Amino acid sequence: MKTWHIFLALFVNALAIHDFQDLRQPTEIISQNGALNFTFTVDVFRYIGQVNYTTRAYYYHGVGSIPGPTWRVKAGDTITFTLKNALPPGQSTEYEHNTMHSPDTTNMHTHGLHVNPYEDDVFIEVHPEEQHVYTYVLPDNHAPGMHWYHAHHHGATAFQVIGGLAGAIIVDPVDDSIIPPELSNMDEIVMILQHMKFDSDPGNGCPNSENFVNAFRPYSYLEISDEIGDTLDVNPSLANTSLADFYVVNGQYQPRIQMRPGEKKVFRLLHAAGTHTLEIEIPGCNIYRISRDGVYRSEPTDAVDVIVLIQASRADIIVDCPRPGTFILKSTIDPSRDNIVSSNVLRYFQDPILTIEVSGDELIMPLPSQLPPLPSYLSDLQNVSRQDIAGQYRVDFGQLRGPETCNFGINGMLFRGPDVYDHIMTLDTIEEWMIKDTGPESHPFHLHVNHFQVISTTYQDDPNQIVFEIGEWRDTLAARDVTTIRFRTDTFPGVLVLHCHYLRHEDLGMMQVTYIESSPETDTGDHGTGSIGQEAEPNRGGIKHSESIELHESDINSSGQFKSSTYVFFTTVMIVVLSII
Ligand SMILES: [Cu+2]
């Protein structure tokens, strides 16, 4: 963003109607005696705020809200959740994959939860006048942390998430004593950041083509509504016609919170979006990050200047403001980070997003020296020996060649359907994947069900590890150059979905399905219906949807897996680069 853009944004902001209301917390639905049983109904909803518009929302006990209520559970709990679709019937249930379609078909994804993939199944379709009962059984050792839920019907994901179908999931530990007292003494504030955009900004995120099939740029809700064939009348009405592109916190525009000087609070930030990258700053206050993507660090960071929240990411931060006064939480575009935070077209400026009023008597609150320990499935994989790595895979984000020049795919392909497995793994083993993205922008890589640990990267422009840290656990990662991740295929056999979390890319084909077998000897395919790559095996049900394959790397074989010779080459290059650093 150029300097004059920032001044323009400041000017427009000065004209805006500020709510300056106290920040509300979403309704919490809290588990009792190990169970959380509830129903959400998806129905038409008129959002009222800086913009009034007609969209879809989750209704709980007859009350609709954006964001939806927070699910609050403990490790070991069972969530029994009924999703009812009360949207108007009449849309076709026929569609082609990798197009925008079915605005009124929905489903549920529990982003970040470590649960059975046949419970967190994004290929379930809940059409209008249908319902589905989801059962999620959290493992007894599920890590505490904040995750989120959102609609994930491929082809309608971006539309429904941007439209507001999202909310927070908080997993508390069974044993509260693992939370250090310094942390449990702090107030916790959930801050769900959602983007609303009703102007048209053609932008240009497609550097090599005039064909903006799937460019990297912010799309307005109206554009996507048109494209997907939404039959609802969005009927937007702006409180200020100059302000049509903004973030809200828990559905509120520029709300405020109160703190005392020196008081430490935990801000649980959830970027419930699929477009922008935020760079959160709170000038005059101290920020200590204690978790990312719902997984605690071993100890708080030193005070940091900025929290980069890529699409879908979460961060728990401890904040204190030493002096009385008014402070702001904002998203900035600092030129010093131009080479660090990629996707320049998707960086975002808003000042303020939230106001902090600091007054009253000073409090002195210590930081915790340690944070809750991680469970065994998140134990450190940085120093495992090579022979302990059972499988390797490469995920190559890039543009497709040919007439679809500005359409993006993975390993040269678009999503081939839920029954085509691009990589096969074995349960309870260690996988090592290389996430490659050498384009000018940065696709946010997201893996379902299993968090992964960042092992190394060839990207050299972020020496202070602002965007991601080596060794941290993530479920969504800004892919840059070649970044190596590892994870355990813990507990849950079955499909493992990966995709770009710039959600329009996902809808239009940047998604793959991989598969974890119980064991190579005993697996019969009974718990899966798909096939490996294009080599259909009768006992797996064959391929339902197949697309022409266009490879742009000669060294990717037909199942999208990276040949070992190329893997060795990349590893060698990476080791050399890292040793130079
Ligand atoms: Cu992408």
Boltz pocket constraint, residues with backbone or C-beta under 6 A from the ligand:
constraints:
  - pocket:
      binder: B
      contacts: [[A, 408], [A, 442], [A, 443], [A, 444], [A, 500], [A, 501], [A, 502], [A, 505], [A, 506], [A, 510]]
      max_distance: 6.0
